[in-house]
Amino acid sequence: MPTTATSAPQRRRKTSSSARRDDDAPIIPILARKVREVEAKAQRGKLGPTNRVKFQVIAFLVREERARVKADAGFTDAVRSELLKRLDGVATILAKTAARDTSLIQLLEVDQATSPVARRMRRDWLLESGAELAPDELIITDEAPKSTSVVPAALAERQVTPLAIEARQLANPFLAPDLSKPARKEAPRRRLDGWELMGPLYKAFEIGAGGSAASMELPEVPEYDRLSPKGLEVMPHQSRFLEAVRLGHRSFLLADEPGLGKTAESVIAASVAGAYPLLAVVPNVVKMNWAREVERWTPQRRATVIQGDGDDIDAFADVFIVNYEILDRHLSWLGSLGLKGMVVDEAHFIKNLTSQRSQNVLALATRIRETTPDPLMLALTGTPLINDVEDFDAIWRFLGWTTGDKPGPELMEKLDQTGLTPADKSFYPEARDAVISMGIVRRKKKDVAADLPDKLIADLPVQLDDEFGRSIRQAERELGSRMAAKYRRIIEARGERGRVYDDVDEDIIRLVAHNELEESKAAGAGGDNVFTMVRKIGQAKALLAADYAVQLQRSVGKVVFFAKHIDVMDAAENHFASAGLRTISVRGDQTTQSRQAAIDAFNNDPGVGIAVCSLTAAGVGLNMQAASNVVLAELSWTAAEQTQAIDRVHRIGQDEPVTAWRIIAAHTIDTKIAELIDQKQGLALRALDGQAVDAASSESVQLSALMHLLRQALGAA
């Protein structure tokens, strides 16, 4: 593509017998149409990579055509003036668009480098206008790929290598793997090599070509479940996905709705594919849940969660779990570990290709594909598209389906096999199907309702690894120590006759815990007791729970968010507002009319995304079945209160399975409270529904939680 207007080649135009207004410059109406497309995208804030290239090509052709019109002596002054005026109109729209998005200004520079995609786009528009091009303009070759480093220069000084990783490398008795890039195979020439294809691929999804669901054909459910560990069972829709992995498919955009078990599918898929070591890049709020799911579904494998600089990691683990925020400092050693697979959870987090987060993920993915034949690559997200179809760009690059400029070899072969080009209308449904067959899997709850329980409670453990979390754990230890001291004083007062050496005395455990509970109730919000401790845990979880609710809302639509304390509700509402979400609130201080107006808005207004509800004030008497997902940011002290909250959406009129997501602070009393609530729930099932479940203790959750803390302090947990 020429870089100056004066270097534009002379072109001969094909003419027709009929005189038309555009005969003198047939490229101008094409430019006018294209610039309006770019302007419309910019006005909606959806100016993705393809439209940025389009902007650049329009600018070059306007400059080129202006020089041609000025230099053509065959034009009368009137014709020349009219053509220049029309070109000025296109240039004005370009300028307005660049003013809206100032990052476009650099694309207007005369010496701005251009890609093969831009040159192909220019060529195609000129051919559409009827121009006859020189042979060297018709054949456009791709630039040689540039060698990329996993660690950009700006992050080199931030890299850490945990001592445990050095030990793993030294423990390997074999030669270090050769991580140099293998020799590239010469790709065969294809009929579509000369076409710009990324724009048509995005368009194929934008227009929903074909109208079918965007989910690849999966194998039938195998006759026997050979994958589930003892006591567990994969659901039929999960089994079909895993069967595709067993048959050799290795790259997936798994876009199932939340609650359908994407994490479990990914964990088992790694086992089926033997993709170890496996890297899972996940949001901070679900790191602990990933470790738990690895232990649950592949108990023979070890997972390690990377925190901070990774000082406490298990270097010999099979699965390494890291959150997006700290990935940048671990790029070096992860890039040399010999990873055989990579999972990106909530993959829409990488849609902004200019962000360092996206660049880190894509650099690691490129290294894995360069060094591992046929690695397992999984992108998990219920919302691959948030603003525009070009949100697919980063995910497709991660999976190796495209390079950003063009389809990868496998996708190119599928497109070539259609026998069509973007000039054919039937190309678009065929192109969409080709991309889907690369590994897009999308199921909704209603699609697999027969596989699901009608109500599922899913726990999401979160790590409180900040100062707040450390203070909570310290407060727990101090409370346990205080009760343990009382216990020992009672034992000593009873004398040798009442001393218990081999085990704790349960009667005294209960007595001490009961006294502590009564004192805590009397103190209320004052002092350090079990109630203030649980409240602090709720405050510490507030933003993590709110962040998960935002992700959930973008995946499935409406979400009901329950919290017990007003300050947790306030923090969540502020977070939702900063994320651009409209919410309603149901609190105890509302009038009946305002509360009902809020509920009606949630159920009927598609623009309201989240209902923020008080666990006590909104737990009964409300119908909120417009949602099928509930987030429990804080735990209740009773199983009945939790059930009542979930049943705000799990009621007559609900046509989808309901999932309640409990946010639980790992390594705190929160975990024990959740366990105790489940025991109380089991008691109701046994007593009222006749289900065979273990009998639960008759003690309150508060008392049982305090007894648990005391046993821990005595070393008898």
C-alpha positions, 0 to 999 in steps of 0.5 A: 500500500503506498505511503504517500499520495504522490506514489499512487499508481495510475489506474485505468477505469472500466467504463460503461455506456451509460453516463453516471454521476460517479463515473469520474471517481467511482471509489468515492461512493464506496468511501462514503459508505465505508466511512459512515459504517466506521462513524456509526461504530464509533458513536456506539463505542464499538470501534474494534480492530477491523473498523480501525483498519477500515478507518486507516484505509479510508484515509489513505484512499481519500489522500490518494484520490484527492491527488489523482483528481487534482492531477487529472487534466481531463476534468473540467473545473466544475467536475474537479471542484465537485469531486474534491468537495465530496472527498472533503465530506469524507475527510470531515467525517474521518476528522469527527470520528478521530475527535471522538476516539483520539487514538485514531489520529495516529492512523492519519499520519502519512508514514503510518505503517500498514498491515497486509490486512489493510493492503488487501482491504484497499485492493478489494475496494479498488476492484469493487470500484472497477479499477484495473490494478497492476500485478504487484498490487493484486498479490499481497503476501503476509509479513514474516511473523515476528519473534515475541518474548513472553516477558515484555521489556517493561515487566522484566524487572518485576519477574519473580522465580519462587525457590520451589520452582528452582527446586523443581527445575533442579530435580529434573534429571533430564535435559531442559526442554528446548523452548526455541521456536520450531521450524515453521512449515510452509503453508500451502497457497489457498484460494482465499489467501488474497481475501480480507477475512476477519471482517466477514467472519465478524459479520457472519456472527453479527448477522447471526448467519444461518440462525442456528445456535452457536454450539459445535456438534458434540458426541453422544453421551458415552454408555459408561461414565469412566471419568467421575471419581467415587461418589460423584457423577458428571452430568450428560451435557458435561459428558458430551463435552468430555467425550469430544476431548477424549476424541482429540479436540483440544481448543474450546470456547466454552460459553455455557451459562454459569451453574452448568459446571464449566470449572469441573469440565475443564478440570476433568478435560485436563485429566482426559487430555493429560494436559499437565502441567496445566495453568488456570488464569482466573479472577481472584474471587474464584481461585480457591474454588478452582483448587477445590474443584481440582481436588474434588474431580481429580483427587489424584492430581495436586493443585497449587494457588499462586499468591503474591510472589509465589513463596508458598506454592507447590512447585511439583503440582499438576495445576497452577492457579493464578489470578489475572492481577499477579500474572505479570510477575510470574510470566518468566518461570511459567513460560519455561515450565513446559505447560501442556495446557492453559485455561482462561476463566472469565475469558471476556476479561482479555477482550481489550487487546491493549491491556497488559492483562490481555498481552500477558495471557496471549504471550503465554498462550503463544509460548505454549502452542510453540513448545507443545504439540496440540495443547489443551486450550480452554477459554471459559466465559458465559459472555464472550461478547459484551460490546461488539462481535469483535470482542471475539478477537482476543479469545480467538487469538488465545485459542490459536484460531486466528492471528488477529489479521487473518484466520489460522491454518486450521480455520483457513482450511475449513473456510477454503473447503466451503468453495466460497468467498466473501463475495458470495452471500452463502459464505457467511453461514458457512463461515460461521459454522466453520468457526463454531466447529473450531470448538465453540460450545454454548449451552443454557440452563433451559437447554440442559434442564433435565440434567440439573437439579431444580435448585443448586447451592454452589459454594465459592470459597474466597481467600481473604489475603489482605490485612483485613483477612489476617486480622479476622483470622487473628481475632478467631485465634484470640477468641478460641484461646480465650475460651480454651483458657476458661475450659482449662480453668474448669478442668483444673478446678475439678481436680485430678478426678475430673481431668480428661487426658485422652479427649476433651470433655464435650459437656464442658466444651458446650458449657464454655461455648454457651457462656461465650454465646450469652456474653456475646449476645449481651455485648451486641456489636461491642467487643470481639465476639462471634457476632462482630467477627462474622460481621467483619468477614461479611465486610471483607467479602463484600467487594469480592461477592459484588465483583462475582455478581457483576460477572454473573449478571453479564453472563446470565442477566438478572441476579439477586444479591443478598447480604445481611448487613447494611454496610455490605449492601452499600459497598455492593451497590457502589461497586455495581454503580461503578460497573455501570449496572442499574440496580434496585434495593430491598431494605427493611426501612422501605415503605410497602409501596416503594418496595413493591415498585422496586420489585416490579422494576426488577421483574419487568424492566430489562435495564435493571440488572441486579436486586440488592436485598437484605437477607432479613427484610427481603427473605420472605413474601417476595416474587423475584423469578425474573432471575434464576441466579442468587448470590449470598454475600453473607451467610445466615445463622439459620438454614431456614433464612437461607432457604427463604432467600433462595426461594424468592426466585425458586417459586411458581413462575420460574422456568429455569433451574435456580443456582445460589452462589454462596461466597465463603471466606476460606480458612475462617469460621465462615467455612464451618458456618456453611457446613453447619447450615447444610447440616440443619438443611439436612435435618429438615429434609430428613424430618419433613421430606423423608430423605435419608440424610445424616441427623443434625445436632440440635444446637444452634449454628452459633453455639456449634460454631463456637464449640468448633473454635474451642475444639480447634484451640484445644487441638481436638478439631 
